[in-house]
Amino acid sequence: MTQAMEDYLKTVSILASENGGEARLTDIASRLGVSKPSAFTALKVLEGRGLVEHRRYRTVRLTKAGHTAAAEIRGRYALMLTFLTTIIGVSAVTAEKDACLLEHCLSAETLGRIRALALD
């Protein structure tokens, strides 16, 4: 899955957790700073992969597979945020931006080592 698709899935997960398990297309687009047509296109890709359910003019819900994938993505983000702020002392603002970038590109081995450092 591309970084952009992971960002969409994570955003759906966050918004759904804030709104009774559902997210609105308008809110997804707004949170990511993209147009509604761009968000709609991305949701169609995620729907095609069985990660979300979305009917036009209705809310978006994560499928079971979507919940699993989103939890993994959010977990990587949380790990990187903890590592950056707690272990190496990066400011919160910078850590949020960097964690979003790093969550997508690190190998399982590197994430495992960072997890071991962050949780010791």
N, C-alpha and C positions, 0 to 999 in steps of 0.2 A: 504494500500500500504506500502511496506517495505521502510525503510530508503534508501536503495540502489536505489530502483525504483524512489523514490522522487528525489534523487540526479541526476539520469539520466534525469528525466523530467525537472528539473530545468536547467540542463546544456543544453538540447535541446532548451529550451526557451531563455536562454541567448545567445547562439550561433545564433539562428534564428533571434533574435532581432538585432544582429550585422551584419547579412548577408542577408538582404532582405527577411526574413521569412523562411529561409531554413538553415539546419545544415547538415554537412557531418559526416559520420560515423567516419572517421579518426580524425576529430577535436573533436568529442565527446569522443572517446577513449583517445586521447591525454590529453584533459582537465581533465579527471577523473583519468588518470594514469593507465588505464587498457588496455588489449589487444583488438584488433578489434573484434576477435571472442566473447569475453565477452560482448563488447558493442552491437554487433549484436544480441546476445541472449537476452539481456535486452530490446532492441528495439522491439524484437518480442513479449515480454511480454506486453510492453506498447501498442503495436499495437493491441494485442489481447484484451486489455481493452478499445480500442477505443480512446486512447489518442494521438497517433501519426499515421502518414501515412508514410510508408517506403517501397520502392521497391528496391530490390537488385541492387546495383551499382548506386543508385540514392540518392538524398538528402532526408532528414527527415523533415517533417512538422508536426506541432501540429494541431490536430483537434480542433473543438470548445470546446469540453470537455477537451482536453489537455491544451488549453489556460487558461481555468477556473481553472483547478487544478494547473497548473504551477504558475498562478498569486497568488493563495492562499499560495503556498509554498514559493514563492519569498517574499510575504508580511510578512510571519512569520519570514523569515530570516532578512528582513530589520528591523522589529520591534525589534528582539533580538539584532541586531547589534547596533541600536540606544540606546536601554536600556543599553547594556554593556558599550558602549563608553561614552554616555552622562550622564546617571544617576549614574552609579557606577564607572566610570572612568577607565575601563579596556583599556589597550593599543590596538591600531587598529589591530595589528597582532594577538594578543591573542583573541580579540573580533571576528574576522573573523572566526577563528577556532571553538571557542565556540558557536557562533551563528549557525554555520552549524550543530553542534551536538544538540543544544537545540531546533532548529526549528522542529525537528522530534518527540520529546518525551514529550513536555509539554501539559497538558490538556487545553481544551478550557477555562475553568475557570481561570487557571493560566495565560494564554495568555491575557485574558481580563483584568485581574488586572495589568499585566505588561503594557499593552496598555494604561490603564488609568494613570499609573504613568509616562510613557514615553511621553505622549501627553499633560500632564497638564502643 
